[in-house]
Amino acid sequence: MKVLCGIILFLLVSAKGYTQDDTSLVWPALPDKPRIKYVEMISPDQPFKHESGGFFSKITNFLFGEQKERTWLVQPVGIAVAPDGIIYVADPGAHGVHIFNREKKEYDFLSQTKYGNFLSPVGIAIDSNGTIYITDSQRGDVLVLNKDRDPQFTIKTNLSRPAGITLFQKKLYIADPGRQKILIFDLDGNYISEFGQRGVGNGEFNYPIAVTAANALCVVDALNYRVQEFDFVGKFISKFGTQGNAAGLLASPKSIALDSDGNVYVTDALMDNFQIFNKEGQLLLVVGHRGDRIGEFMSPGGIVIDGADNIYVVDMLNERIQIFKYLK
């Protein structure tokens, strides 16, 4: 993987990136050269209208209307962004998937399909055609929807508690902490292979919960407090990470993403931040700390980076999505 230009400057870690007027957040803080910029958030305070009528309108009224005690995001975990910019958020607490159109300020909520209700959706991946793959850890399957969100089929073979999911070169890679494995399928749901077992050695796992891919496959091995890298048939390449609650260490890693330069972003629910590493596991930058202001987090979960290097982070206990941008 490539590393950021000017790495020496970038290694000046800044956990707090507020500028003097607090209106434009960047990390590191000025006068250092900014590498990450806060863009906006999706929160209950924003005016999203509902896309459709009928059953889902009743859901929206419940989430946004008279039932003030319940907000729209209950326990958001996974996140993905479709080619058209639509944001999908898996929410096991709400037993469904939230769908946000930032441009049109439209919202929808998916909880029921012809294959049954969602129970605990946690992971989402979307291919270049807009096909949506949603893992449900309680059902033990993956629901596949077309770009119009019509259910097509489910994937169940050899799955126990599927969590994180990613796509690369027309294959699905699914992290299954129930089986301590990564499973590989084609896009039609046909089982190809799997790798991993419980343990602490290279290529072994203790609760693999998230996975992403670019030049290699990167897996969050949560209870081993590390990230492992593999080739696309499961051969171990490298690893980094050590348990701890200081910058550069991992306390409760939850999700992983890669920017266009191959830098590795890892959210940490206990340290309330996301950290950016190079391939060798060297810390480049820390973004955020505990709090409810913009640029702060309370138990961040899913993270995804789109083709324009926009960074979308699920801020779970703050019940919102925060959006940042990687500045080259």
C-alpha positions in Angstrom: 0.0 0.0 0.0 1.1 3.6 -0.6 1.5 5.9 2.3 0.6 9.5 2.6 2.9 12.2 1.2 4.8 14.1 3.9 4.5 11.2 6.3 6.8 12.9 8.9 4.4 15.8 9.2 1.4 13.4 9.2 2.9 11.5 12.2 2.3 14.6 14.3 -0.8 12.9 15.8 -3.6 15.2 16.8 -6.5 13.7 18.7 -8.4 17.0 18.6 -8.6 19.0 15.4 -10.5 22.1 16.1 -9.5 25.3 14.4 -9.7 28.6 16.2 -13.3 29.3 15.3 -14.5 25.7 15.6 -16.4 26.1 12.3 -14.1 24.1 10.2 -12.6 21.0 11.7 -9.3 19.5 10.4 -6.8 17.0 11.6 -4.0 17.7 12.3 -5.0 21.1 13.7 -3.7 24.2 12.0 -1.0 25.4 11.3 0.0 21.8 10.4 -1.1 20.7 7.0 -4.6 19.2 7.2 -5.1 15.6 6.1 -8.7 15.0 7.3 -11.5 17.5 7.1 -15.0 17.3 8.7 -17.7 17.7 6.1 -21.2 17.2 7.6 -23.3 14.8 9.6 -26.6 13.0 9.2 -28.6 13.4 12.4 -32.2 13.5 13.7 -32.1 17.3 13.6 -32.0 17.3 9.8 -35.1 17.5 7.7 -35.3 14.3 5.7 -38.6 13.5 4.0 -39.8 10.0 3.3 -39.5 8.5 -0.2 -42.6 6.4 -0.3 -46.0 5.9 1.3 -47.8 3.0 2.9 -46.2 0.9 5.5 -42.8 2.7 5.4 -44.5 6.0 6.0 -46.0 4.7 9.2 -42.5 3.6 10.2 -41.2 7.1 9.4 -43.9 8.7 11.4 -43.0 6.5 14.3 -39.3 7.3 14.0 -39.7 11.0 13.4 -43.2 12.0 14.5 -45.2 11.7 17.7 -43.0 9.0 19.2 -40.3 11.4 20.4 -38.8 9.0 22.8 -37.3 7.0 19.9 -34.9 8.4 17.4 -34.3 7.3 13.8 -31.1 5.5 14.5 -31.3 3.0 17.4 -28.1 0.9 17.3 -26.4 1.7 13.9 -23.5 -0.6 13.1 -22.7 -1.2 9.4 -22.6 1.3 6.6 -22.2 1.3 2.8 -22.5 3.9 0.0 -24.0 3.0 -3.3 -22.6 4.2 -6.7 -25.4 6.8 -6.8 -24.3 8.2 -3.4 -27.2 6.7 -1.4 -26.1 5.7 2.2 -27.3 2.5 3.7 -27.0 1.9 7.5 -27.5 -1.5 9.1 -29.3 -1.1 12.5 -29.8 -4.3 14.6 -31.5 -2.2 17.3 -34.2 -1.1 14.8 -34.2 -4.5 13.1 -33.7 -2.9 9.7 -31.7 -0.8 7.3 -31.9 3.0 7.1 -31.5 4.5 3.6 -30.4 8.2 3.2 -30.3 10.3 0.1 -28.1 13.3 1.1 -28.8 15.2 -2.2 -32.5 15.0 -2.1 -32.8 14.8 1.7 -34.9 11.7 1.4 -35.1 8.8 3.8 -36.5 5.2 3.7 -36.4 2.3 6.1 -36.3 -1.4 5.1 -37.3 -4.0 7.7 -39.5 -6.6 5.9 -38.8 -8.7 2.8 -40.3 -11.7 1.1 -37.6 -13.7 2.9 -38.7 -12.5 6.3 -38.0 -9.7 8.6 -34.5 -8.5 9.5 -33.5 -9.5 12.9 -29.9 -8.2 13.4 -28.5 -6.7 10.2 -24.9 -5.6 10.8 -22.9 -5.5 7.6 -23.6 -4.1 4.1 -21.7 -4.1 0.8 -22.8 -2.7 -2.5 -21.3 -3.6 -5.9 -20.8 -1.3 -8.9 -24.2 -2.3 -10.3 -26.0 -1.2 -7.1 -26.7 -4.8 -5.9 -26.9 -4.7 -2.1 -25.6 -7.5 0.2 -26.7 -7.3 3.9 -25.5 -9.7 6.6 -27.9 -10.6 9.4 -26.0 -12.1 12.4 -29.1 -13.5 14.1 -30.6 -15.0 11.0 -27.2 -16.4 9.9 -27.5 -15.3 6.3 -26.9 -12.6 3.7 -29.9 -11.0 1.9 -29.2 -9.8 -1.6 -31.2 -7.0 -3.1 -31.1 -5.5 -6.6 -30.5 -1.8 -7.1 -34.3 -1.2 -6.8 -34.1 -2.9 -3.3 -36.1 -5.9 -4.4 -35.0 -9.1 -2.7 -33.3 -11.6 -5.0 -32.0 -14.4 -2.9 -30.3 -15.3 0.4 -26.9 -16.8 1.1 -26.7 -19.3 4.0 -24.1 -22.0 3.1 -21.6 -22.5 6.0 -22.6 -19.2 7.7 -23.1 -19.0 11.5 -23.1 -15.3 12.6 -22.0 -13.3 9.5 -20.8 -9.7 10.3 -18.6 -7.6 8.1 -18.8 -8.1 4.3 -16.9 -6.7 1.4 -16.7 -7.2 -2.4 -13.6 -7.5 -4.6 -13.1 -8.8 -8.1 -16.6 -10.3 -8.3 -16.3 -12.2 -5.0 -17.9 -11.7 -1.6 -15.7 -11.9 1.5 -17.7 -12.4 4.8 -16.3 -12.2 8.3 -18.0 -14.8 10.5 -17.1 -14.5 14.2 -19.4 -17.4 15.0 -17.0 -19.7 13.1 -13.8 -17.6 13.4 -13.4 -17.6 9.7 -13.6 -15.6 6.5 -15.9 -17.1 3.9 -15.7 -16.5 0.1 -18.6 -16.6 -2.3 -19.3 -15.6 -5.8 -21.8 -12.8 -6.5 -24.5 -15.4 -7.2 -24.1 -16.7 -3.7 -22.2 -19.9 -4.5 -19.8 -21.0 -1.8 -16.1 -21.0 -2.9 -13.9 -21.5 0.1 -13.1 -20.3 3.6 -10.0 -19.8 5.8 -9.1 -19.2 9.4 -9.7 -20.9 12.8 -9.7 -19.8 16.4 -6.3 -18.8 17.8 -3.7 -16.1 18.2 -1.2 -17.2 15.5 -0.8 -15.8 12.1 -4.0 -16.4 10.0 -6.0 -17.3 13.1 -8.8 -15.2 14.6 -10.5 -14.3 17.8 -13.8 -12.6 16.7 -13.2 -11.4 13.1 -15.9 -8.8 12.7 -14.9 -6.5 9.7 -13.2 -6.9 6.4 -12.2 -4.7 3.5 -10.2 -5.1 0.3 -8.0 -3.2 -2.2 -4.6 -4.6 -3.0 -5.1 -7.2 -0.3 -7.8 -8.4 2.2 -7.7 -6.6 5.6 -9.5 -8.1 8.5 -10.3 -6.7 12.0 -9.4 -9.5 14.4 -11.2 -7.8 17.2 -10.4 -9.8 20.4 -6.8 -10.3 19.2 -6.7 -6.5 19.0 -5.1 -6.4 15.6 -5.6 -6.1 11.8 -4.5 -9.0 9.6 -3.7 -8.8 5.9 -4.2 -11.7 3.5 -4.1 -12.4 -0.2 -7.4 -13.2 -1.9 -7.3 -16.9 -1.3 -6.5 -16.5 2.4 -2.8 -16.7 2.6 -1.5 -14.6 5.5 0.7 -11.6 4.6 1.1 -9.4 7.6 -0.4 -8.0 10.8 -0.3 -5.0 13.1 -1.9 -4.0 16.3 -1.6 -4.4 20.1 -4.1 -4.1 22.9 -4.1 -0.8 24.7 -5.9 2.5 25.1 -3.3 4.9 23.8 -2.7 6.4 20.3 -1.6 3.6 17.9 -3.0 0.8 20.0 -6.4 -0.9 19.8 -8.9 -1.2 22.6 -12.1 -2.2 20.8 -11.6 -2.1 17.0 -14.9 -2.3 15.2 -14.5 -1.6 11.5 -12.0 -0.9 8.8 -11.7 1.0 5.5 -9.0 2.0 3.0 -8.5 5.4 1.3 -7.3 5.9 -2.3 -3.7 5.8 -1.1 -4.1 2.5 0.7 -4.0 3.9 4.2 -5.9 1.9 6.8 -8.7 3.5 8.9 -9.8 1.6 12.0 -12.7 2.7 14.3 -12.3 2.1 18.0 -15.5 2.0 20.2 -13.6 2.3 23.5 -11.3 5.1 22.4 -14.1 6.9 20.6 -12.0 7.7 17.5 -10.7 6.4 14.2 -7.0 5.9 13.7 -5.2 5.9 10.4 -2.2 3.6 9.8 0.1 2.8 7.0 0.6 -0.8 5.7 3.4 -1.4 8.3 1.0 -0.5 11.1 2.7 2.8 11.8 0.2 5.4 13.2 -0.4 8.3 10.9 -3.2 10.2 12.6 -5.9 10.0 15.3 -9.3 11.6 14.6 -11.8 12.3 17.3 -12.3 11.7 21.0 -15.3 11.1 23.3 -18.1 13.7 23.1 -21.2 14.7 21.2 -19.9 17.8 19.3 -19.0 17.6 15.7 -15.8 15.6 15.1 -16.3 13.8 18.4 -17.7 10.2 18.9 -19.4 7.9 21.3 -18.7 4.3 20.4 -18.0 4.7 16.6 -18.8 1.6 14.6 -18.9 1.1 10.8 -16.7 3.1 8.5 -16.6 3.3 4.7 -14.7 5.4 2.2 -16.1 6.2 -1.2 -14.3 6.7 -4.5 -13.9 10.4 -3.8 -12.2 9.8 -0.4 -15.3 10.8 1.5 -15.2 9.0 4.9 -18.5 7.9 6.5 -18.4 6.9 10.1 -21.3 5.5 12.2 -21.3 7.4 15.5 -23.4 4.8 17.3 -24.3 6.2 20.7 -24.6 9.7 19.3 -27.1 8.1 16.8 -25.7 9.9 13.8 -23.4 9.5 10.8 -20.4 11.8 10.5 -18.8 12.5 7.2 -15.2 13.6 6.7 -12.8 13.9 3.7 -9.3 12.7 3.2 -7.2 15.6 1.8 -4.3 14.7 -0.4 
